Amino acid sequence: MAGNGRGRLAGLVLLALGPVLVTVYAGLGLLAVRGAAAAQIADPAWAGGRISAGGLTSLGVDAWRMTWWTALLVGVVALAYTVIGLLLRRPLHRGRAFLLVLSGFLIFPYALGFVVALVNPAKLLAGLYGASGFVSGLPSWQPAAAFLLLGAGAVQSVGLVVAAAQGRRASAARPPA
């Protein structure tokens, strides 16, 4: 696998797939919140209120902000993992341990983002607002979107291992400076 270059390409694809999955999570979150806000507006029990330029109710704006902030946190960590993976692929003799320890600490914000997404802030906020129309408008697949963040972390961890192994082989092949 190392001789034909497919392993290097696979490592890069796995590292880049993390930010892509986080972006998909954010897009699906916006789609779900827009549908739920439209259902809330159409609900006869809705007392009216402010509607944003994007067609979101106050609850929709708050739910989207929670989704967006979660995606932003995990997206920044996913980009950091991508950069760390790219650095680990190089033949480094110094700094490898620091990068590996840093990648271990970065799992905590990744896990926090997944837990927040799993708690389902859109549904939780709808319960606080008492908006049954919003809850009924949430798509059935919306709670499962949190697992995209888990998948992003898993894929990037495998990509990080592949990158570290490539860097270790490259360091072994090159004499220390």
C-alpha positions as CSV (number, residue, x, y, z in Angstrom):
1,M,0.0,0.0,0.0
2,A,2.8,2.4,0.8
3,G,4.5,1.8,-2.6
4,N,1.7,2.8,-4.8
5,G,0.6,5.9,-3.0
6,R,-3.0,4.8,-2.3
7,G,-2.3,4.8,1.4
8,R,-1.2,8.4,1.3
9,L,-4.3,9.4,-0.6
10,A,-6.5,7.5,1.8
11,G,-5.0,9.2,4.8
12,L,-5.6,12.6,3.2
13,V,-9.2,11.8,2.3
14,L,-9.9,10.6,5.9
15,L,-8.4,13.8,7.4
16,A,-10.4,16.0,5.0
17,L,-13.6,14.1,5.5
18,G,-14.0,15.4,9.1
19,P,-14.6,19.0,8.2
20,V,-16.9,17.9,5.3
21,L,-19.1,15.8,7.7
22,V,-19.3,18.7,10.1
23,T,-20.4,21.0,7.2
24,V,-23.0,18.4,6.3
25,Y,-24.2,18.4,9.9
26,A,-24.6,22.2,9.9
27,G,-26.5,22.1,6.5
28,L,-28.9,19.4,7.7
29,G,-29.4,21.3,11.0
30,L,-30.4,24.4,9.0
31,L,-32.7,22.4,6.8
32,A,-34.4,20.8,9.9
33,V,-34.8,24.1,11.7
34,R,-36.3,25.8,8.6
35,G,-38.8,23.0,8.3
36,A,-39.7,23.2,12.0
37,A,-40.0,27.0,11.9
38,A,-42.4,26.7,8.9
39,A,-44.5,24.1,10.8
40,Q,-44.5,26.4,13.9
41,I,-45.8,29.3,11.8
42,A,-48.5,27.1,10.2
43,D,-49.6,25.7,13.6
44,P,-53.0,27.2,14.7
45,A,-51.7,27.4,18.3
46,W,-48.9,29.8,17.2
47,A,-49.6,33.2,18.7
48,G,-47.5,35.0,16.2
49,G,-44.3,36.8,16.7
50,R,-41.2,38.1,15.0
51,I,-40.1,36.2,11.9
52,S,-36.5,36.8,10.6
53,A,-35.6,37.6,7.1
54,G,-34.7,34.0,6.6
55,G,-38.2,32.9,7.6
56,L,-37.2,31.7,11.1
57,T,-39.2,32.3,14.2
58,S,-37.4,33.4,17.4
59,L,-37.2,29.7,18.4
60,G,-35.9,28.8,15.0
61,V,-33.1,31.5,15.2
62,D,-32.1,30.2,18.7
63,A,-32.1,26.6,17.6
64,W,-30.1,27.4,14.5
65,R,-27.6,29.4,16.6
66,M,-27.1,26.3,18.9
67,T,-26.6,24.1,15.9
68,W,-24.3,26.6,14.2
69,W,-22.1,27.1,17.4
70,T,-21.9,23.4,17.8
71,A,-20.8,22.9,14.2
72,L,-18.3,25.8,14.5
73,L,-16.7,24.3,17.6
74,V,-16.4,20.9,16.1
75,G,-15.4,22.3,12.7
76,V,-12.5,24.2,14.2
77,V,-11.3,21.1,16.0
78,A,-11.7,19.1,12.7
79,L,-9.6,21.6,10.9
80,A,-7.0,21.4,13.7
81,Y,-6.9,17.6,13.3
82,T,-6.5,18.0,9.6
83,V,-3.5,20.3,10.1
84,I,-2.0,18.1,12.8
85,G,-2.4,15.1,10.4
86,L,-0.7,17.0,7.6
87,L,2.2,17.9,9.9
88,L,2.5,14.3,11.2
89,R,2.9,13.0,7.6
90,R,6.2,15.0,7.3
91,P,9.4,13.4,8.4
92,L,9.7,15.2,11.8
93,H,12.2,14.3,14.4
94,R,11.1,17.0,16.9
95,G,7.5,17.9,17.8
96,R,5.8,14.6,17.0
97,A,5.1,13.9,20.7
98,F,3.6,17.4,21.2
99,L,1.4,17.0,18.1
100,L,0.2,13.6,19.3
101,V,-0.5,14.9,22.9
102,L,-2.3,17.9,21.4
103,S,-4.5,15.6,19.2
104,G,-5.4,13.7,22.4
105,F,-6.6,16.8,24.2
106,L,-8.6,18.0,21.2
107,I,-10.9,15.0,21.5
108,F,-12.6,16.7,24.4
109,P,-14.2,19.6,22.4
110,Y,-15.0,17.0,19.7
111,A,-16.8,14.9,22.3
112,L,-18.5,18.0,23.8
113,G,-19.9,19.0,20.4
114,F,-21.2,15.5,19.9
115,V,-22.9,15.4,23.3
116,V,-24.5,18.8,22.7
117,A,-25.8,17.6,19.3
118,L,-27.0,14.4,20.8
119,V,-29.0,16.3,23.5
120,N,-30.8,17.8,20.5
121,P,-30.9,21.5,21.3
122,A,-33.6,22.2,18.8
123,K,-36.1,19.9,20.6
124,L,-34.9,21.0,24.0
125,L,-35.4,24.7,23.2
126,A,-38.8,23.9,21.7
127,G,-39.8,22.3,25.0
128,L,-38.6,25.4,26.8
129,Y,-40.6,27.7,24.5
130,G,-43.6,25.4,24.6
131,A,-43.8,25.2,20.9
132,S,-45.4,21.9,19.9
133,G,-45.7,23.0,16.3
134,F,-41.9,23.4,16.1
135,V,-41.3,19.9,17.6
136,S,-43.8,18.3,15.1
137,G,-42.1,20.0,12.2
138,L,-38.6,18.6,13.1
139,P,-37.8,15.8,10.6
140,S,-37.6,12.3,12.0
141,W,-33.9,12.1,10.9
142,Q,-32.9,15.3,12.7
143,P,-31.7,13.6,16.0
144,A,-29.6,11.1,14.0
145,A,-27.6,14.0,12.4
146,A,-25.5,14.2,15.6
147,F,-23.9,10.9,14.6
148,L,-22.3,12.8,11.7
149,L,-20.1,14.5,14.3
150,L,-19.2,11.2,15.8
151,G,-18.4,9.8,12.4
152,A,-16.3,12.8,11.6
153,G,-14.2,12.2,14.7
154,A,-13.9,8.5,14.0
155,V,-12.8,9.0,10.4
156,Q,-10.3,11.7,11.4
157,S,-8.8,9.5,14.2
158,V,-8.1,6.8,11.6
159,G,-6.7,9.4,9.2
160,L,-4.5,10.7,12.0
161,V,-3.1,7.2,12.7
162,V,-2.4,6.7,9.0
163,A,-0.7,10.1,8.8
164,A,1.4,9.3,11.9
165,A,2.5,6.0,10.5
166,Q,3.5,7.6,7.2
167,G,5.5,10.2,9.0
168,R,7.2,7.6,11.2
169,R,8.2,5.7,8.1
170,A,9.5,8.9,6.4
171,S,11.5,9.8,9.6
172,A,13.0,6.3,9.8
173,A,14.1,6.5,6.1
174,R,15.8,9.9,6.6
175,P,18.8,10.3,8.8
176,P,18.5,12.7,11.8
177,A,19.7,16.2,11.1
